Amino acid sequence: MLKIILLKKRFANGQPLFQEREPGHEAYLIRSGYVSIWKDDGGRRVELATRGPGEIIGEMALIDNSPRSASVTAKGDVEVEIITQKDLAGMMEQVPEPVTRILQQLLKRLRDTNELAAMNLDR
């Protein structure tokens, strides 16, 4: 069984964890606090979701090497554990290839859906 030790990081209220369109080199497992996931719609901030303890954010960019699809900001004090691309690669070594292909396809479809939703925000 693979054992990975994850580094911890803290964010203060209002501090960005990452910005839309940035490259994604790490994902975050939220241990405490809440974050806002949002997109910029022509200078207007549109909140898409709130995530909290036990949830992972930023994972899509790690899996498919695409830029961040949204921005994430701390809502209050937040503590996370960092999952790097190397950590994920170690975890994925234990997963059969068909499963990784399915995961990549699901992420592509999710990104396509997110883009359609973002276009609808512009209307």
TAMOMO-V328691 format. One record per pair of residues at least 24 apart in sequence whose C-alpha atoms are under 7 Angstrom apart, sorted by the first residue. I is the first residue (numbers start at 1). J is the second residue. D is the distance in Angstrom with one decimal. If there is no record, write none. Layout:
<<I:J:D> <I:J:D>>
This chain:
<<6:81:5.6> <6:82:5.7> <6:83:6.4> <7:81:5.4> <7:82:5.4> <8:79:7.0> <8:80:5.6> <8:81:4.4> <8:82:6.2> <9:79:5.8> <9:80:5.4> <9:81:6.2> <10:78:5.6> <10:79:4.5> <10:80:6.3> <11:74:6.4> <11:77:5.9> <11:78:5.1> <11:79:6.4> <12:74:6.4> <12:76:6.2> <12:77:4.7> <12:78:6.4> <13:74:5.2> <13:75:5.2> <13:76:4.0> <13:77:5.2> <14:73:5.8> <14:74:5.1> <14:75:6.1> <14:76:7.0> <15:73:5.6> <15:74:5.5> <16:72:5.9> <16:73:4.2> <16:74:6.3> <17:72:5.5> <17:73:5.6> <17:74:7.0> <18:71:5.7> <18:72:5.6> <19:68:6.9> <19:70:6.5> <19:71:4.2> <19:72:6.4> <20:68:4.9> <20:69:5.4> <20:70:4.2> <20:71:4.5> <21:67:4.8> <21:68:4.7> <21:69:6.2> <22:67:5.3> <22:68:5.4> <23:66:6.8> <23:67:4.5> <23:68:6.1> <24:61:5.0> <24:62:6.0> <24:65:6.9> <24:67:5.9> <24:68:6.0> <25:62:6.1> <25:84:6.2> <25:85:6.1> <26:58:6.8> <26:62:6.3> <26:82:6.4> <26:83:5.4> <26:84:4.5> <26:85:6.2> <27:56:6.9> <27:57:5.7> <27:58:4.4> <27:59:5.0> <27:62:6.8> <27:82:6.0> <27:83:5.0> <27:84:6.5> <28:56:5.5> <28:57:5.3> <28:58:6.4> <28:80:5.7> <28:81:5.6> <28:82:4.9> <28:83:5.9> <29:54:6.4> <29:55:5.8> <29:56:4.4> <29:57:6.7> <29:80:5.3> <29:81:5.1> <29:82:6.5> <30:54:5.5> <30:55:5.6> <30:56:6.2> <30:79:6.2> <30:80:4.4> <30:81:6.6> <31:79:5.5> <31:80:5.2> <31:81:7.0> <32:78:5.5> <32:79:5.2> <33:76:6.5> <33:77:5.8> <33:78:4.4> <33:79:6.6> <34:74:6.3> <34:75:5.3> <34:76:6.8> <34:78:6.3> <35:72:6.4> <35:73:5.5> <35:74:4.4> <35:75:5.0> <36:72:5.5> <36:73:5.3> <36:74:6.3> <36:75:6.4> <37:70:6.5> <37:71:5.8> <37:72:4.6> <37:73:6.7> <38:70:5.7> <38:71:5.3> <38:72:6.3> <39:70:5.3> <39:71:6.0> <41:122:6.7> <60:107:6.6> <64:104:6.6>>
